[in-house]
Amino acid sequence: MSKKNGYAIGVDLGGTNIAAGIVNSSGKVILREKLPTMAHLGGKAVLGRIAQAISCLMQKTDPKIRKEIKGIGIGTPGLVDHKRGIVREPPNLPGMDGMNIKKYMETRFKLKTYLANDANAYAVGEHTFGAGKGTKNMVCITLGTGLGGGIIIDGKLYVGSFETAGELGHVIIRKEGIPCLCGSIGCVEPYVGANFIAERARKDIKNGKRSSIVKLVNGDLSKITPIIIEKAARQKDKYAKALWNEIGSEIGTALISIVNTLSPEMVVIGGGVSKAGDILFNPIKEKFNKIGFKFLRKRVKIVPGKLSDDAGVLGSSSLVWNHI
Amino acid sequence: MSKKNGYAIGVDLGGTNIAAGIVNSSGKVILREKLPTMAHLGGKAVLGRIAQAISCLMQKTDPKIRKEIKGIGIGTPGLVDHKRGIVREPPNLPGMDGMNIKKYMETRFKLKTYLANDANAYAVGEHTFGAGKGTKNMVCITLGTGLGGGIIIDGKLYVGSFETAGELGHVIIRKEGIPCLCGSIGCVEPYVGANFIAERARKDIKNGKRSSIVKLVNGDLSKITPIIIEKAARQKDKYAKALWNEIGSEIGTALISIVNTLSPEMVVIGGGVSKAGDILFNPIKEKFNKIGFKFLRKRVKIVPGKLSDDAGVLGSSSLVWNHI
């Protein structure tokens, strides 16, 4: 497509690091830059550091490529005012609350800048370059510390009337469940977040569950992570397998509500925790195939994300193409 | 709007009756027709009866108006293939399964015909003529025997990739809940359907709950309906009030999942059970205001539907305008 010729800058703003890159229109990162966010220095300083990352990329790249950069895409934690390009209440980056990132970058670099919530940016990335390429209606969830979401409708990011659509971690699976940080009760997020999974294993083991996890962390339970539990499950550890089955079943339950609402052709699942692979995907699909609408079971594809380590940068850069 | 000049025929196909009408572009029904569906005669006979209803309207109306009829909209139970105009697995109308209603009517009347699921048609009706007029993104639920849903995105009916979007009765509120007819577990529908509400009251009373409901039905518990329970609640019957509070809280829980997914500016609630009014709406809003996202509590409007007795015909007729 001619409209997609050229390059885009993608910036993945995180609580710890700022990852940036120049990405071509096929989704190849041709130049990378990474620097610590230094959130403790405050919002203005972080703005400056984002600009610095972009500046470095601009200076390092071939002037011919520099001329072909069509815009800047930035993925950020928190709520986003997309039109104005303002970020609101980003967890881990309290100093950035209310900052107009778009305006700052547009003034500084004379390049159209697009801001989105990081999970939304990831969804656009998977739709533009990854597993969801070519789909019309798609749902994307990211499994990490929390459960993020992004919705593509008619090929475009859907943010809804208040720009908060796709808060899929806050789909409720148990009305009488555990409290969620969002103030609600029984959201899926607290049942499947990375820390919850690890903490859950710690508690169970302390309460007498036998598992090879203990050996894998040399007895230091504080070292338990989803990756360790995955390792144990792959070694046929019964407890670890059962735990992943449960996590998958929780996610599958939320997916059924989401799919019954949106009827998407595909659900893409990415993020750190999703790297557990079939150990996680099998129980998700099992749940879906057991209690999802029969008509939808064979039709809706549930697939792992394809963007790997560069997911943040790729997703953010794809915001530029989503708007062109 | 000039494009909305003229009239549309709306047909509300039900298991018991076919209600049809000629509706002007402001949502006024200028002529009505009603006849029994006679589902037992089979699908072809029902097709003929729908045509008969339309025929009667055509013959009875002023020839000047007849010339200005822009199309036919039909709301039906079941899944719908919108493009082709085929209905699939309509409960109560098994003989209609697979029938191409659109083709039949277009051949017969030389008028563009649009088919939609009845809950979807109602959503379009509320958006075109009712409470949701002028909204961009809106969710509509109908409370009756079941809980139906319809989603308006960017001013148009959204049906998703498999034309099943808006199956909001099958948003799960309790992972370990009661079975649903759809094959899933813990869907909101079985907790709030009219029959469930009545059956619940019957059981509770049989188990010793004291309530003025008993007096209202002269001791014949089989006569309990949501309307009776509403009456009791309005008479300050403690049990009836508590039951409505619970129903409202179940619906509110599902709404939070839906709103967190879609970020609509409005949720319209209609259907027979919704006529309970504030007795139902107050606990729905209470739940929403207690555990919904703080940012959304004041923004998302939860309102009763405005289409009254003609809702089915109005909603179906509005499908014509939704497509023009």
Interface residues (C-beta under 8 A of the other chain):
Chain A: L79 T135 K136 N137 G149 I151 I153 Y158 V159 G160 S161 F162 E163 T164 A165 G166 E167 L168 H170 V171 I172 I173 R174 K175 E176 C182 G183 S184 I185 G186 S249 E250 T253 A254 I256 S257 I258 N260 T261 L262 S263 P264 E265 I291 G292 F293 K294 F295 L296 R299 V300
Chain B: L79 T135 K136 N137 G149 I151 I153 Y158 V159 G160 S161 F162 E163 T164 A165 G166 E167 L168 H170 V171 I172 I173 R174 K175 E176 C182 G183 S184 I185 G186 S249 E250 T253 A254 I256 S257 I258 N260 T261 L262 S263 P264 E265 I291 G292 F293 K294 F295 L296 R299 V300
